[in-house]
């Protein structure tokens, strides 16, 4: 077995969840998913596909109808995105791994902005890349990027820069100007940008496009840019495992080869559901975002009212990321909260060493009252701790 696989750490989020799964008394906010079921009309599209007997392979790059729907959907928000730039994948995780497989050789240097969902740093490491991290810094609960430090880290030796914005777990986002500056710098160094933009629609500031700033807004089709998207968050489809990639046209055919050697294709019935989800996005995503904003605005003030907590409202994403003063080991704290308070949160050090002492709370709850109850449990637990 390869040593790099033996050295991989298991997910610390899963480690906490495993301690509480099956316990009906635990309020679980550890995973990055809503507890709302996928809308019925999306589920019906998959059911009807199965009833038609669509249980066979599709094209490696996805059903033509879905690729067209993705092209239309993306073009409405970011200008023309041709079908020749689109590949359908078996989830956002699969999309990220496919992009990394296509871009990275063993020994290559990769720069990643952290804290970040751990898959984004683990996947290049699995392929033998050298991962160099540039850390965001918190100021009164708000995580910010030192742009000069990032640009200094990305040199001609850097094969790929990985950025997740809006960011999981911090809620940090990039401005259009910052994206342009990063793109210009990467053009000069010959560095690829792998942009994980799966949270772009979960954005709480008004924009003409209805989403967060995207690298697609400033790049040309032939720039060294690969953008990852997923149906999971914006369409309440986490368990469907359906995503897509946008890339330079010259890359797409080769991506089809990689998909063949990874999964062959996404299942047809899930792709049928994806077509309907995109075509009827206005019946789903705006309501999802409005509800998530209500959840965010319910949770954050309650956390801010607790002495010793640093937290700020996220501009994007679906998480409250907060520091609990006096509790330095976030994994141990998260495990204690499960056992002693019946509260399931993700430990900050799952996302980067610099997030030690922080906790991630997914506020995507169908009933915001669950968030209120969760804070009450946290408060009660804190009041019982020796000071």
N, C-alpha and C positions, 0 to 999 in steps of 0.2 A: 504494500500500500504506500502511496506517496506520502512523504513526510508532511507536506503542507496540509494534507487532509487530516492527518493525525493531530496536527497543531491547531486546527480550527477550533475555536470556542463554540460551544453550543449557544443557542439564542438565550440570552438572559431574560428576555421577555417571556419566552416559553418556560423558562425555569420557574419564574414566578407564577405563571398561569397554571403550570402543572401542580403547584402546591395548593391551588384553590379550585381546580376544575372538578365538577361533580358536587360541589358544596352549594346547596341552595341558599345558604345564608350570606354568601359573598356577592357584593355588588361589583361586577367586573367591568373595568374600564381599561384593561391592559392592551387589548388588540386595537389596531387601527381600522375599525370598521363600525358602521352603524348597526344598531340592533333592529333596524327596520327591514322588512322583507322587500325584495325586488318587486316593483310595480307589476300588477297582474297582467297588463297587456304585453309586457316584455316576457313574462313567463309563458303566456299563451302562445307567443310566436315560437318558442322552443318546443312546446307541446305539439303544436300543429306540424312543425317540422318532423318531429319523431313519428307522429301519426302518418305522415306521408312516406315514412320509411327512409328518411335522409340520415342513414347511419353509416355512410361510406366516406372515403377520403375526399378532401377538396384540394384545390390548387395549393401548392406550398405557400404562396403569398397571400392566400385567403380567397374567399368568394369574390368574384368581380363586383357583385352588388354591394358587398360590405366595403370593399376598397373605394368604390365610387361614393358611398355614403360618408366614409371617413374624409375623402377628398373634399366633398361639399361642406361638411361640418367644419373642417379645419380652415378651408378657404374663406368661410364667412367670418372668421375671427382673426386670421393672420395674412390675408391676401392669398393669391393663387397658390395652391398646393396640389400638384398634379398626382394622378393615380400612380404614375411611374415612380413616385417617391414614397409610396405607402406599402408596408408589409403588416399583415395581421399576425399576431402572436398568441400563444397560450398564456396570457396574463402579462402584467407589467414586469414581474420578476423574470419571466422568460425573455421578454423584450430586452431587458438590461443585459442579461447573460449573452444573448445573441450578439448584441452590439459590441460587448467587450470581446467576445470570441473573434469578431471580425476585425477589431482594431488593434488588439494587443498581442504581442509576442512575449514569451518568457524573457524576463530580464528588463523589459521596458519600464520606464518610469511613468507613474500615474500620480496626479495630484488630485486630492479630494477635499472639498470644503466640509468640515465637521463642526458640531455633532451632526450625525446623519444616520438614517436607517442603516443598520449594520451590513446588509447585503451589498451596499454600494462599495464598501471597502473590502469585503470578503471575496466578492466575485473576481476582481482583478488579481487578488492574492492567490486564489485557487489556480489561476492560469500562469502563475509564476512572475507576476509583475511586482515591481517595487513601489509600494504605495506610500506617498508622502502627504501628510495631512496639514491643512491650513485651518486653524481653529477660529470660529466666530468667538466674540467676546461679549459677555453679558454686562449691561449697564442698567441697574434698577429693573432687572427682569427682562429687558429688551436685548436680544442678541444682534450684534452688528458685525459687519465685515470690514477688516482692515484691507482696503483695496490695494494699497501699496505692497503689503505683505504677500497678498495673493499673486500679484503680477511679478514680484521678485521670485516667487517660488516656481512659476511657470517659465521655463527656459526652452531653448531649442532641443534640450535633452528630454523634454516632457512630451510623451506620446499622446496622452489623453488627460483632459481636465474634466472631472466629474462634479457636477453641481446639481443639487436638488433644491429647487425654489419654485413655489412656496415649500418651505422646508419642514420635513418630519425629522425631529420633533419640535423645533423651536418656533415655527411660524414665521421665521425670517423670510423676506422676499427681496428680490433684486429690483432696482429701478431700470427703466429703459436706458438711461444714460450709463448706468453701471454695466448693463449687458453689452452696450456698444463698445465701451472701453475694453471689456474682457475679450470681445470678439476681435477687435482691432489688434490687441496684443497677441492673441492666439494665431491670427493670420501672419503676424510677423515672425512667430516662433515655429510655425508649421504644426501647431498642436490641434488635435481634434477636441471638440467640446461634446461631451455626452451629457445632455440636459434631461434630468428626470423632472418632467413637468406634469406629473399625474394629478397634482392638486391645483392646477391652474384655474379651474372653475370654482374651487372653494376659496374665494377671495372676497374680502368684506369691504373693499373700497370701490367706489363707483369708477368704472372705466367704460369707454365706448364699446369695447369688444365683449364686456361682461366677464372678463377673466384677467388674471394677473399678467404682467408683462412677460413676453416670451422671446427667446432668442430668435424664433422664426420671424418676429416683427422687424428685426434689424439685419438678418442674414440674407444672402442670395442662395438660390437652389444648389449651387456648386460649392458653397462653403463647407469646410470640414466640421459639420454639425450633424449630430444625430439626436433626435428628440424622442423621448419615451412617453407613451400615454397608456392609460388603462381605463376600462369600464368600471372598475371596482368602486371608486369613491363617489364620483359625480352621478352615477346611475344606480347606486345601491346594488352592485353586482359583484361583491368580493369573491363569492364562492364559484363564480362562473369561469374564472381564469381566462379572461379575454382582454387582450391589449393590442397596441399597434406601435409601429415605428415610423418616423418621418426621417428621410435621409437623402443624400444627393442621388440623382437618378442613376448614376454610374454604379452605385453600390447595391441597388435593389436586386438585380439578378443574382448576385453573389449571396445576398441575404437569403434568397429562396433556396440556394444550395445548403446553407447552414441550417435553415429550418428543417429541411428534409432529414438531415443527419441528427437533429435534436428531437423533434416531435412529429415530423412529417407535415402536420397541419393542425390548426385548431379544429375542434369538432364542428360539424356543419350546423347542428341545432343551436349551439351557442352563438355561432355567427349570425344565424337568422334572428336571434334575439337582439344581437348587436345592431343589426340594420334598423330594426324597429326602434330601439333605444335612441339611436342618432336621429332618425326621422322625426321622432316625437320628443326630442330633448326638452322643448319648452314646457312639456307637461311633467317633467321630472326635475331637472337640475335647478331651475330657479327656486322651486319649493324646497329642495334639499338645502340649498345655500341659505335661504331665509330662515329655515328651521335651525340650521347649525349656528347661525348668527345669534338666534334667540338663546340657544344652549350656551354659546360662548359668553354672552352677556348676562346669563344667569350665574354661571360658575365663577367667572373671574372676580367680580366684586365680593363674593363670599370668601374666596381664597385670600383676596387682598385684605380683608377685614381680620384675618388671623395674624396675630403678632408672630414675627419670625419667618414669614413667608415672602419670598421675592417672586413676583409674577406680573406679567403684562399681557394685555389682550393680543392674541395672534392676528396679524394682518391676513394670513392665509392658512389653509390647512384645517385640521380638526382636533387640535390638541392644545391643552394648557400645559406649559412646561414651567415648573416652579421649583424653587430651591427651598428646602426645609432646613433652616439654620439649626445647627446642633446635631444633625444627623448626617454624618459624613459618608457612611457606606450606604449608597442608594439601593444596592441589591439586598443587603440585610434588612434595610428599612422596609422595602417593598414586601419582602417575605413576612416580616413582623406584622405589617398592616393587614395582610391576608389572614393570618392566624389570629391576631389579637383584636382586629377592628372589623373584619369582614369586608375589607376594601381592597380591590384589585387594581393596582397601578403598575406602570412599567418603570423599571429603574433607569435613571439617567445614564449610568455608566455602560448601559447596553449600546449607547449611541456614540460614545467617545470618552476617553479618560477625563477630558476637561469638563464633562457633564456629571462627574462624581458629586453626589449630594443633591442632585436634581431628580425630579420625578415627572413622568409624562402621564397626563390624564386625558384619555380620548373622550371628548364631550359630545360625540355623535350618539345621542340618546333620544329615542322616540319620545320618552316622557322626561321632560326637564326636572321633574320632581325627584327622579333618581339621583340627579346631580346634587340637589339640595340635601337629600338623605346622605349621600356620600360625604359631603362636607361636614354634616353633623357627626358622622362616624369618625372622621379625621379629627375634628375638634375634641370629641370625647376622648379619643385615644391620646391626643397630645396633652390634655389636661391631666391624664393619669400618669404621665411620665415624670420622673424626678428631674428637677431643675437645679 
